Amino acid sequence: MLPKRTCVALFYTLAALHCSNGQATNEKRSRAVWYRARDYHNGVGLSDAELQELSALAGDLDQFKTLLRPIMVPRIVGTQGHADVRRHLVDTMQNLKWDVQEDAFDDHTPSGRKTFTNVIATLNPSAPRQLVLACHYDSKIDDRGDFIGATDSAVPCAMLLHLATQLHTSLETQKKENADLTLQFIFFDGEEAFVRWTKSDSLYGSRNMAAKLHNQLYPPGNSDKTNHLQRMDLLVLLDLIGTEDVTFYNYFKDTERWYARMVSYEMRLDALNLLNPRKPMFKTQSMLSSGIQDDHIPFLRRGVPVLHLIPVPFPSVWHTLRDDARALHYPTIDNFNRILFAFTADYLHLLL
C-alpha cells in the first residue's frame, strides 16, 4: 500500500492528466487543480510519534520568547516602534529564506494621511495555492499611556515566527518539492482604529489587501477571471491570544471541518500528556453569529474560507494598559503553539 502522502500527490497528478485534452482545456484544468482543490483538500493525518515530534519543536519557550521580545513595544502606525517591529518580522522571515514583500500604501485616517505596510511572507511564491496564517502587528493609540498589546497582537505575531523557525527543515523540504500548496504569513498593518472603530477607521491593511488581490488576475490574463484571492485555500486569523482565560469556538459553517481538526489535535495531544494541564481551549460548539469585526472581514466578504482563532469572551485585559507581559500565561501559549504546529503540518502534509 502506498503511503498516504504519496497517494495524495498521485491524486493531483491523475486529476491534471484527466483534464489535459488539448490547448483549449488548459485553463479549465488549471482551475480544477488549484482553485477547486481547496474544496476537497484533506489533512494527511498525524501519528502519535509525529505529534510527539511536533510538540517538542513547538515547546521551545525560550526561543519563542526571543522572537516575542522585540514585538512587546508600542507599535502605533508611523512611529519608530512600529517600524522596528516591521523590520523584525521582515528580517526573521528573510533569514529563513522566505519570499517577503512589504506592501506599502497611503490612506486617509481621522488623524490625517498615513502610510501603512502589510508584510507578506510566502514560503514558495510559485505554488498556486496557499494556506494563510495571519495576524496584525500594529497597536492601538491609548491616551492613558503606552499600550503594549501583548495579546493584541504581539503573541500571535511571535507564534507565526516561532512556527516558521521551528518547522524550517520540513517547510524547506516541501518548498523544494514545489508542491501545489504552500504556506503564507500575512502580518496586517492598521487593524486598530485611530479614533473610534468604524468601517472607514479600522482594518486599513486588510481592506486594502483584499481589494487589491481581488482585482489582480491569477494566472495573469486567464479567461476564467480567477484572481489572487482565490489562491487562498484557507485564511487562519489569530488574535487576542496569550492569556489563560481563552476559549475558542467555530464561527463559520464552511470551515467547520477545519476547526474540528483543531479540537481533535487538542484532544489527542492532551491524551498523550503533551499539553500543560488546563480545561480544553477549543470548544466543540459553534457560534455562527459572533459578529466579531477583525481582519478576516474583507476576505470573508469576497469568498475566502476563514478560520478565526479569537477567544470569546475577549480576554479581560483587552484594550487596557494591562495587556502587557504581566497578562501572559505561558503554559496556555505553549499549548496553543503545539496545536497550531499540528494543524499546520497536517494541512500541508509536511514530512517530519
N, C-alpha and C positions, 0 to 999 in steps of 0.2 A: 504494500500500500504506500502511495506517495505521501510525504509529509504534508501537513495542512497548508503551509506557506507555499509549497510547490504547486499544490492543486489550485490555489488562488491565482498564482501567476499564469498557470496554464489556462484557466478560465478566461482571463483577459485576452490572452493570445488567440484563443479559439474565437472569442467574440469579435475580435478585429478581423480575422480571416473570413469569418462568415459574412461580414458586411462588405468585403472588398470585391465588388463586382464591376470594376472599371472606374474611370475618372469621375463619372457622374455621381458616384456614391461616396466619394472621398469625404465630403463634409458631413453627410449623414453618419458615416462610420465614426468620424471624429466625435460627433455629438453623442453617439451611442456609447463610445468608450469612455469619455471623460465627463460629459455633462450629466448623463443619466446614471453614471456609475455610483454616485452617492446614494441613489435610491435603493440599491441592492447591496451596497458595501456592508460587510460584517466584520466584527473584531475577529482576530485569529484565535483568541483564547490563550490563556497563560497557565502553565503548570505550576504546582506548588513550588518547585525549585526555581522557576523563573520569578515568581513573586518574592521569594526569599532574596534572590539576587537584586531585583529592583529595589526592594525595601532597604537593603544595605547601601545601595547607591544613594537613595533618597535621604537616608538617615544621617548624612554628614552635616550636622547642625553647625559645626564650626565654619565649614565652607559656605553654608547658607548665610550665616551672619556676616561673613566677609563681603558677600555680594550685596547684602541688605544695607550695611552701614552707610555707604555713600548716598543712599536714597533717602535716609532718615533726616532730611533737612526741609525747610520750606521751599516749595517748588512753584512759586507763583509765576505765571507766564510773563516773560520779559525780564526776569531777574537773573542774577548770576547763579543763584542756587538752581534755578530751572535749567540753565544752560549746562551747568556742571553735571547734573543728573542725566541729561540727554547724552552728554559725552560719555558717561559711564556705561549707559546702555549700548551706545554705538560701539565703543571700544571693546566691550566684553564680547559682543556678538561677532565683530570683525576678527577678533583674536581666535574665535572658534571657526573661522573660515566660512561664515555665512555671508550671503549677499545682503548688504544693508543699504537701505535707501532712506534719506532724510527728506521727507515730503513737506516742504515749507510753503505756506500761503498766508496771505493777509486777509483779515476780516474785520468788520465793524463790531464794536462792543460798546456797552454803556460807558466804558472808561476810555473810549477812543479806538483808533485803529490799532490792531495788534498783529504781530506775526506769530503764527503757530507752526509747529513742526511735528508731524507724526513720524515715528520711527518704525520702519517696516523691515523685518529681518526674515529672509527666506533661505531655507536650507538648500533647496535645488530649484532655482527660478525656471528651469526648463520643463519641470513637471507640470502637466496641465491642471492637476487637482491639488487642493491644499486643505489640510487640517489646520485651522487658525486658532491659536491661543492668544487672547488679548486682555489688556487692562489699560488704565490711563495712568500717566506719570505726573501730571500737573497736580498742584494742591490749591485749596481754596484760600481766598482772602478772608482773614479774620481780624477785625479791628481791635479785638481784646488782647492779641498777642500773636506769637509765632505758632501757626498751625502746621504740625508735622505731617499729619495724615498717614500714620503708620499702617493702618488698615485700609486707608483711602488715598492712594493705593500702593504704598511703598512695598508692603509684603507681597501682594500679587506680582509686582514687577520682579522682585527678587526670586519668587517661585519660578518664573519663566527662565531667568538667567541660570538658576540652580539646575533646572531640568536639562537645559541645553548643555551645560558644563558636565554634568554627571553622566549623561547619556551620549556624550560626544562620540565615543567609539562606535556604538550601534548606529547612531544617526549618520556618521560618515560612511559606514558600510552601505546603508540604504541609499545614500546620495550617489555613491559610485555605481550602484546597480541601475541608476537612472530610472527608478520606478515612476509610474504614472502619478503617484501620490507623494506629496512631501509635507513638511511641517513649516508653518509660517507663524511668526510672532508679530503682533501689532501693538505698539505702545502709543495709545492715543494721547494727543495733546488737547487741552481746552475742554475737558469734560465738565469742569466746575463753572458755575455762574460767576460773573464778576459782581453783580448786584443782587439779583433775585432770579431764581430758576424760572425761565420761560422757554418757549420754543426757539426763540432767537438768542437768548442769553444762556446757553448751555450746549454741550455736545458739539463744540466747534470742529474738532478734529474728525470725529466720526461722521458728522453730517457732510463735511467737505469730501472725505474719502469715499464714502458710499456713493455720492453723486458722481464723482469723478470716475470711479471704476465702472459704474453703470453705463457711462457714456463712452467707454473705451471697448471697441470690439475685440473679442478673442475667439479664435485666431484672427489676426488683422484681415479685414476685408471679407470675412465669411458671409455668405448669403443668409444664413440662419439668424444672423444678428445676435449671436451669443456674445456675452461680454465678460469682463474680468470678474465681476461679482459672482458669476456662475461657476467660477473655478473653486469657490469656497464650498467644500464638502460640508463643513460644519464650523460655525463660529462659536468658540467656547470663551465666554467673557467672565473674568474673575474680578470680584470687587468686594470690599469690606471684609477681608479675611485676615485673621490674626489673633482675635480674642478667643477666650474659652467659650463664651456664650453664643455659639453659632449652630444653627440648624438650617439645612438646605432642603428645598422641595423641587419637584418637577413643575416647570412653569409653562411648558409648551407641548401640545399633544404630538406634533410631528417629530419631536426629538425624544419622546418618552423612552424609546428603546435604548438610547444612549445614556440617558440619566439612570436607567435601570442598571446599566453596567457599572456606574459609579457606586450604586447601592451594593451591587454584588461584590465588587472588589473590596469595599469596606468590610463586608461580612466575612469574606474569605481571609483577608489579612488579619482580621481580629481572631478568627478561628485558628490561625497559625501562630497566634501570640506575637504578631509583628507590629501591633499598634499599641500605643500608650493607653492604659485603661481610661475609658470615658464612655458616656452614652453615645449611640450612633449619631453622627452628624447628618447623614443623608437619610431623610425620611422617605418612606415608601409612598406617602400621599402626594397628590398633585395640588397645585394652587394655580389654576389656569387663568385666573383673572386678577393677577397680582397688581397690575397697573404700575409696575416699577419702571421709572424712566432712567435709562442708562445708555451707554454707548452702543448697545445692540439695536436700539430702536431704528436708526436709519437703514440698517441692513435687513432687519426683520421686515420692514415695510416694502423692501424690494425683493423679498422671497428667499433670503438666505436662511438656512436652518440654524437655529440658535440654541445653545445650551448655556443658560445663565447661572453661574455659580456665585450667588449672592445670598447671604443669610436673611431669613425672616423669623423674628423681627430683626431690624438692623442692630448692630452692637450698641450697647448703652453709651459708648464713647463717641458715637457718630456725630460729626460736625461740632465737636467740642475740642477744647485745648487738651483734654485728657487722652486724645487719640495720638499717643506718643509711645515711646519704648516701654513705659510702665504698663501699658494696656496689653502688651503681647504675652501670649501663653504658648511657649514653645512646644510643649507636648502636643497641643492641638495643631500647630503649624506643621510639626513633624508628621502627624497622622495624615494631614491633607496632602503633603508632598508625596507620601508613599502611595496614596490613592491616585493622585494625578499622574505619577510616573506609570503606574499600572495601566491606567486608562489610555495614556498616550502610546505606550508600547503595544497595547492590544489593538488600537485603532490603526496604527501604522504598520502592523505586522513586523515589528522590529525583531531582528535576530540578536539574542543576547550572548 
